C-alpha cells in the first residue's frame, strides 16, 4: 500500500470502535444498471477499514442478454442466425430462472444488509425473509444510490423500506425542503418524478445535526462529482430526513432542496438510505465514506461509535481519498 493510500486509510479508520465482536455485513449485488463490480469492492473496503465490520458479498445471478434483432432488410443468413441465437438465449434464460430461484441469502448470519442491487425480482421467499428480519429488528438495511430504483410495482414492502426512490410522479408522494428548512410533502401526480441532471459536485446541507449519523458533520459540506437525484417518489412513511442538496436548475435540477440522507423505521428495523454513490469516483468522497460507515453501524445497532475523519469536506472544498 502506498503512503498516500495508507494515510487515507488511517484518516477514515482512525479511532474506530474497539468492539469485541465485529458487525457482520452482507452486501447484495449482481444486477444493476451501474457498475456494481467496481462499487461493491469499494464499499467493502471502506466499511472494513473502519475496524467495525466484517463484510461478505452475495452476488445474485446475472440475467443473460438477448441477441440483437437484425435490421428489417437483413439477408436470410442473418435472420437464421438470429433465430438460432434466440433459441440459445431461451435456454440461458431457463438456466438463469432456475438459478435465481435458489438465490436465498441467509440473513440470520448478519446484522445489516447493504443493497447495491437493481434488477430482476428475487424469490418471494427471499423477500419475505428480509421483511421478517428487518421488521423484527434483527436486521438493519442500507440503500445506496440505484438500489432505490429496484422492484418498482413488484414489491410493496420494499417501497415501505426505502421510503422513496426512483419512481415516476404517479407512483407516490415526494419530499422536499423549502428555503426556510421546512419539509414539504408533494402529493402523487404533482411535480416531477425521479430524474437527475449531469454529474457535478454539490453541497450537502445537514438538516438534523443531532442525529447520531450526522452529528459532528459541518452544517454544509461539498460532495464529489455525482448524480443528484431529484423528484424521488414513494409512500414517504416513517422517514426521518438528515440531509439535503440543492438541485440547481442550471445543472438539470428542480431548483429545490432534495433529500440526500435519510432513515426509515420499518417495524422495529432501521434503514439508512442515500441516493449518493453513482460510481467509484463519487464514492471516493470522504463525506460519502463516513456517512456509509456511520449509517451502516446505526442501521445494525442503533448507535454510532465510528468517528468522523479529521479532514472532512467543508462547505467550500470536496475531500476525497486517493484512487489506487
Rosetta blueprint (number, residue, H / E / L):
1 X L
2 X L
3 X H
4 X H
5 X H
6 X H
7 X H
8 X H
9 X H
10 X H
11 X H
12 X H
13 X H
14 X L
15 X L
16 X L
17 X L
18 X L
19 X L
20 X L
21 X L
22 X L
23 X E
24 X E
25 X E
26 X E
27 X E
28 X E
29 X E
30 X L
31 X L
32 X L
33 X L
34 X L
35 X L
36 X H
37 X H
38 X H
39 X H
40 X H
41 X H
42 X H
43 X H
44 X H
45 X H
46 X H
47 X H
48 X H
49 X H
50 X L
51 X L
52 X L
53 X E
54 X E
55 X E
56 X E
57 X E
58 X E
59 X E
60 X L
61 X L
62 X L
63 X L
64 X L
65 X L
66 X L
67 X L
68 X L
69 X L
70 X L
71 X L
72 X L
73 X L
74 X L
75 X L
76 X H
77 X H
78 X H
79 X H
80 X H
81 X H
82 X H
83 X H
84 X H
85 X H
86 X H
87 X H
88 X H
89 X H
90 X H
91 X H
92 X H
93 X H
94 X H
95 X H
96 X H
97 X H
98 X H
99 X H
100 X H
101 X H
102 X L
103 X L
104 X L
105 X L
106 X L
107 X H
108 X H
109 X H
110 X L
111 X L
112 X E
113 X E
114 X E
115 X E
116 X L
117 X L
118 X L
119 X L
120 X L
121 X L
122 X L
123 X L
124 X H
125 X H
126 X H
127 X H
128 X H
129 X H
130 X H
131 X H
132 X H
133 X H
134 X H
135 X H
136 X L
137 X L
138 X L
139 X L
140 X E
141 X E
142 X E
143 X E
144 X E
145 X H
146 X H
147 X H
148 X H
149 X H
150 X L
151 X L
152 X L
153 X L
154 X L
155 X L
156 X H
157 X H
158 X H
159 X H
160 X H
161 X H
162 X H
163 X L
164 X L
165 X E
166 X L
167 X L
168 X L
169 X L
170 X L
171 X L
172 X L
173 X E
174 X E
175 X E
176 X E
177 X E
178 X L
179 X L
180 X L
181 X L
182 X L
183 X E
184 X E
185 X E
186 X E
187 X L
188 X L
189 X L
190 X L
191 X L
192 X L
193 X L
194 X L
195 X E
196 X L
197 X L
198 X L
199 X L
200 X E
201 X E
202 X E
203 X E
204 X E
205 X E
206 X E
207 X L
208 X L
209 X L
210 X L
211 X L
212 X L
213 X L
214 X L
215 X L
216 X L
217 X L
218 X L
219 X L
220 X E
221 X E
222 X E
223 X E
224 X E
225 X E
226 X E
227 X L
228 X L
229 X L
230 X E
231 X L
232 X L
233 X E
234 X E
235 X L
236 X L
237 X L
238 X L
239 X E
240 X E
241 X E
242 X E
243 X E
244 X E
245 X E
246 X E
247 X E
248 X L
249 X H
250 X H
251 X H
252 X L
253 X L
254 X L
255 X L
256 X E
257 X E
258 X E
259 X E
260 X E
261 X E
262 X E
263 X E
264 X E
265 X E
266 X E
267 X L
268 X L
269 X E
270 X E
271 X E
272 X E
273 X E
274 X E
275 X L
276 X L
277 X L
278 X L
279 X L
280 X H
281 X H
282 X H
283 X H
284 X L
285 X E
286 X H
287 X H
288 X H
289 X H
290 X H
291 X H
292 X H
293 X H
294 X H
295 X H
296 X H
297 X H
298 X H
299 X H
300 X H
301 X H
302 X L
303 X L
304 X L
305 X L
306 X L
307 X L
308 X L
309 X L
310 X L
311 X L
312 X L
313 X L
314 X L
315 X L
316 X L
317 X L
318 X E
319 X L
320 X E
321 X L
322 X L
323 X L
324 X L
